[in-house]
Amino acid sequence: MRVAFVGKGGSGKTTLSALFARYTARQGGPVVAVDADINQHLGMVLGVEEDGLPRPMGSHLAEIKEWLRGDNPRITSAAAMVKTTPPGRGSRLLNLDPADDPVHARFSAVTPEGPRLMVTGPFNEEDLGVACYHSKVGAVELYLNHLVDGHGEHVVVDMTAGADSFASGLFTRFDMTFLVAEPTRQGVGVYRQYREYAADYDVPIAVVGNKVQGPGDVAFLREHIGDDLLVCLEHSAAVRAMEQGRPFTLEDLEPANADALGVLLKHVDSQEKDWERFGRQTVEFHLRNARAWANRAVGEDLAAQVDPDFVFGPTRVSLQR
Ligand SMILES: Nc1ncnc2c1ncn2[C@@H]1O[C@H](COP(=O)(O)OP(=O)(O)OP(=O)(O)O)[C@@H](O)[C@H]1O
């Protein structure tokens, strides 16, 4: 399953992405945590030192593309397969086994409590123009387009704050998006904004209250968010101590907060994966590529004369578990 954490700047997206990834890894099954936030702190909260960070995907887009475009689709995972026969050059698919594909092997690092970490890499001043921001986050989108996540496998993406996170197609790529909201007017304001986008694109969301300090805060969130409020995490002394540089493992987390992470995981895993939608997105992605290859190979004029059903009709995608 693919899970994103979004929300207002400073609401706790990075902290909750890291805690959720650690908690999920502890239950078994592979977990990849992806830092797609302009403020690249996910590695730190996962306990990775600066020199242990993986190679940044955002500045190696060409290398990732090159590998994904490989000529012979080679799908080796027995657990999760999509078979597709796009005409022209092949298009490789990824699974979460780093032994199986160079993208995970080259662009992820193991973190102390189990999740593998992938990062877009730091955003410089000149990156923050819209085009550059998207070219870095585009590496993550490309990765998710090619990834087939199997049963019991999780990808957790720490998204950037505010509207930038809905400005690329990336936000439509998740089975569940958790919107992190502090019990403040601004926090619930971002929820209202995101709810509109999510409804337009049929994106499943649930709200996670964060840093709540008592029943009044929970009541405030419930009043403004209603049934979309899934669970709340309390303001955490353990998280604060971690921020101050103390060693931290999940055992240090307050039991109520650990229980809340359990609620999140249960919610994710209870979502029947929308295979039809996932399959449709995968087919559309490969057809788009196939059209681009056809245009390049024979020229747009000639390619436009061909009945797409004739060319693409035989493409069959079967999703097997
Ligand atoms: N439940 C919590 N209890 C205590 N402190 C918290 C909690 N959640 C987050 N924090 C603290 O709030 C601050 C902001 O958290 P975090 O960096 O995770 O937010 P963010 O939404 O990812 O921010 P940004 O938009 O800058 O990426 C951090 O100092 C973090 O330690």
The ligand as an ORCA input file, in Angstrom:
! r2SCAN-3c Opt
* xyz 0 1
  N       3.228     14.584     18.521
  C       4.226     15.462     18.674
  N       4.633     15.812     19.924
  C       5.616     16.703     20.112
  N       6.262     17.329     19.138
  C       5.913     17.034     17.873
  C       4.890     16.077     17.579
  N       4.778     15.984     16.238
  C       5.683     16.825     15.720
  N       6.361     17.460     16.703
  C       7.420     18.489     16.556
  O       6.904     19.540     15.740
  C       7.952     20.077     14.913
  C       7.513     20.000     13.445
  O       7.383     18.638     13.110
  P       7.747     18.101     11.658
  O       9.095     18.568     11.247
  O       7.480     16.653     11.678
  O       6.658     18.883     10.825
  P       6.476     18.966      9.232
  O       5.031     19.117      9.016
  O       7.152     17.842      8.571
  O       7.272     20.303      8.963
  P       7.758     20.902      7.543
  O       6.545     21.485      6.926
  O       8.775     21.920      7.959
  O       8.335     19.781      6.764
  C       9.183     19.243     15.203
  O       9.963     19.953     16.156
  C       8.643     17.975     15.823
  O       9.520     17.362     16.708
*
